[in-house]
Every structure is written in C-alpha cells, then in structure tokens.
C-alpha cells in the first residue's frame, strides 16, 4: 500500500495565471516526494478550465529533472485521443529521462466536448482504448510493434528509444462493468483505479466487487487483486474550514458531472458551475470525504485500506481552486500527522497493508 498525489490543475479563478498554477503544482509534487509519496499523477483534459494539463506525458517529463525518487505518470492518458506510435515514443522518452520512474494510467475518456474537437466519436472510445492498451502491452513485451485492428493498423515498427523498465505498473480507470477491460486487467496485473469523491466505504466496496467478480472469472484470486482509489484529502481541525474545502470539492464534481452528462455550458473555454441533482449539503460532503482532523482522516483511511485491500491511494489535495497555502499546509500535516498514525496501525510499515501491485502476475495464484 502506498500514496500518490493527483494533480488536476484547475483554474476556478479567471484571474489566476496558468503559469502560477503550474508553479504551484511543482511545489505540491516536491513536497509530496519529501514526505514519502510513491507516485505523482498528472491529469489530462482539453479545452476548458476544468484542467489545464492537456499533455500529462509532457508534464511528467517536465517534472523528471525536478524530482529524484517519486514515480511520475499520467492519470490518465485518454487513449482514444492519441496517435498510438507517437504516444509510445513519448512514453519511452519519459521513462528514459526519469531513470525508470514511469507509471502509466489509461482511460477511455468521457467528455464528448473534448472528443468532438479531435474529430473522434466518443462512442468509439472504448474500442480505441482497448486497441491502444494492447499495443502498449506489445510495446513493453516484444522487440517490435505490429498491429491490425478496427481503428489502427501499424506496420512492423522498431523503436530507436526504448523504456528503461521492462514492465511498468499500469493503472486503468473506469469501465468496471466492461468484462473485456476487466479481463485484461486481471490477466496482465494492471491496477483498477476509481475516483470516489465522497462515497462511503460501502459504496466503494461495491465498485471493487464488480472488478473482483471479473478478476475471479479470469482465474485470479479476488482476495489478492490490486485496487486503487482517488479521494479528496484536506487536513484541518476547523469544521468551517473543512466545509469550505467541501465547496471546492463540490465544484469539481459539478463541472465533471455536467460534462459527463452533456448538460455543461461553456463560454469560450470557461465551464459554468451548475448544481448537480441530488448533491448532499456541504456538511455531509466534508463528513464523508477524507477531510477533517488527522485522527478522523487516519481512522477513515485505515478502515478503507483494510476493507478494500487497497494497493494505492491517489490523494487529491489541490482540488477546485483551493488556495496554495492551504494545500501546502494540508500536505504537510498529512505527512507529519496522518501517515505515521496509519503506519503505526499496520506495524510501522505500510508494506504490511493492502494488496501489493504485481505487474504481469499470473492470474491464478
């Protein structure tokens, strides 16, 4: 079990310069590395203020010389929007320049607004995604790449730049109801990852069970299945401060839901914040989300690590335009006050907790 930091890089304030958002992200990642985080994740979205990172591979490569130990990766590559050969070359460059610190996250995408600008039908996203992760698997396991599919035809290709790693960890977001995707996850030792927002433990467990059911059908042991989640994290002893943070988390959900459900309104590249149906009050969001005192957060995460057998927790600290100082303070307190409590519960070492990530594991254990 280990922790990561997720970087969405939103621009909720129109007056905040893009360069400042990038600079603050760099500070967040460096601090996360300092306190012992395993991975720094970089999101991908296009053409809106929801996320100012259209190229997570570029951002991860930019961060390589500014960090030393922390792994770097996209969360996620929206695979259908890529030309696969160029994508694989960029992956190899990132792994080489980071001295083998690449991790990969893939997804099929969900924002039709983005797909439309790339002249790609969102309905084809899942099939394009499957072809691209198959090509990526071949890229890491074979001396050359050759592919004949519905959407991509690649002649036999040898690459001049190859990754340093033989088998980087691969995380796959979403598609929990898709048996073909979940089957690939089980056979190849990938890690299913889901965004949980302010779901309860029981609600997250239902998502894990969907993946575990398919994992078992593929011959794997669901008790040993790797599993990762992403959650809002905010450390504070003040209830009003937590509810203010909950407003920022709600903003992220409102914008993402509007785009997913296709009722979002965009002025240029600026997304309007539209109230979602059935959203709970801020007090409930703050209570259910991983927000509050170090004791409250540690207890929540211990229950989740044990109940979900987590392999990885992607911590979303910089959500919805939270102020930089508050984010940095939250990360600092998480490292100084929360992580030691969790480690102590598990005998002093988080390696004793959750299920390990084992790339290319044999499914039938």
ABEGO torsion letter per residue (X at the ends): XBBBBBBAGBBABAABBAAAAAAAAAAAAAAAAAAGBABBBBBBBBGBAABABABAAAAAAAAAAABAABBBBBOBBBAAABBAAAAAAAAAAAAAAAGGABBBBBBAEABAAAAAAAGBBAAAAAAAAAAAAAAAAAAAABABBBBBBAABBBBBBBBABBBABABBBBBBBEGAABAAAAAAAAAAGBBBBBBAEABBAAAAAAAAAAAAAAAAAAGBBAAABBBBBBBBBBBBABAAAAAAAAAAAAAAAAAAAAAAAGABBBBEABBBBBBBBGBBBAAAAAAABBBEBAAAAAAAAAAAAAAAGBABBBBBABBGGBBAAAAAAAAAAAAAAAAAAAAAAAGGBAAABEBBBBBGBBABX
